[in-house]
Amino acid sequence: MDRRYEEPIDVRDAAHEDAPASSDGDPGRRPDAFVWRGRLYVVRAILDQWNEHRPWWRDARGGHEVVAGARERRVWRVEASPGRLGGAQVYDLAATLPGSPGAGAQANQWQLLRVAD
């Protein structure tokens, strides 16, 4: 079962030489750790990544300006644990794609989307 959160998080990412550049120009940056609700989680493994388009009606419903490019984001499915000794869980992290037309100030903003139980 997955729990949905869609809460903002702080992510530490780094360029990795073994990560191939993607077709959208991403030079292989991936999350290494993130802070969620005041707790540091260390990424143990990257399980998957993909791009997705957020539904435009979510932004419109919240009274936010709908910007087409800012709705595209990269999702990373990672295995992470709190600290070095905590048990690992699966998390979906998302970032607005940098360089997306209209992303502007929203580029590189991260959210924790889901946690698998």
N, C-alpha and C positions, 0 to 999 in steps of 0.2 A: 504494500500500500504506500502511496506517495502522499506527502503533506505539502500543500502549496503555500508559499509565503509571499513571494514577490516583494521582498524587503531590500532596501539599499544595504550594500556591504562595501568595505574597503578591501581592495585586492592588491596584493604584491605580485607583480608578474615580471618575467624576465625573458630575454631573447635566448633561445636555445639553438645551438648549432645543428642539432640532429632533427629539429622540427622543420619540415619543408615549408617554403613560402606558398601561400594559397593563391588561387587565381584572382582574388580581390585585392592583392597587394599586401596582405598581412605577412610581415617578415618572420613568422614563427614565434610570436609572443604567446605565452600561455600562463595561466595562474599557478603560482607556487604556494601561496598561502592567502587566507582571507580572514577578516575580522567580522564576526557576526554577533550581535547583541553583546559586545564587549569581550568576546572570547576569541582567541587566535586558533585557527584551524590550519593544519599543515597538509598540503596536498601530497598524497602518497602515490597516486597514479592518475593519469589521464585515461579515461575509459572510452570517450568519444567526443566529437565536436561536430557542429553543424550550424548552418545559418537558418534563421526563421524570420518570417514576417509577422510582426505583432498585429492583432486585429485593430483596425483603425477606430472601431467603435468604443474600445476601452478608453482611448485618449479623449474622444469626443464626449463620452459619458461623464468623465471626470471634470469637464469644463476646461480641459487643456487645449491649446492650439494644436491642430493635427498637422504635423510636418511629415511628408511622405518618407523622406530618407531616414528620419530618426526612428521609423518603425522597424527597420531592419536591424537584427542583432545576431551576434554569434553566441551560441550556447555551448558550454563545456560541461560534460558529465565527468565528474571527478570522484575519486575515492579519497576521503580526507578524514583526519582525526584531530580532536582537540589536544594540542600539545604533542609530545613525543610518545607518550605511553597510552593514550586513550584509544578506545576501540574505533575502528574505521567505519564510516557510513558512506553512502553515495549521495552526492549533491549535484544539482544542476545550477550552474552559474551563468549569467548572461551579461554581455556588454554590448552597448550600441556600437556598431561598426564605425571606426574612424574612417573618414573620407567618404562616408555615405552622403549623398547630396541632401542638404538640409539638416544634417545631424547637429552641427553647431556646438553649442554648449553641452548638449547631451552626449557627445562622443566620449567614449571611455568611462561612462557611468556604469557601474556594476550593480547587479541584483542577484540575490539568492532566490531562485525560482521554486525549487522543489527539494525535498529531502525524502529519500527512500527509507522506509521502516523495515 
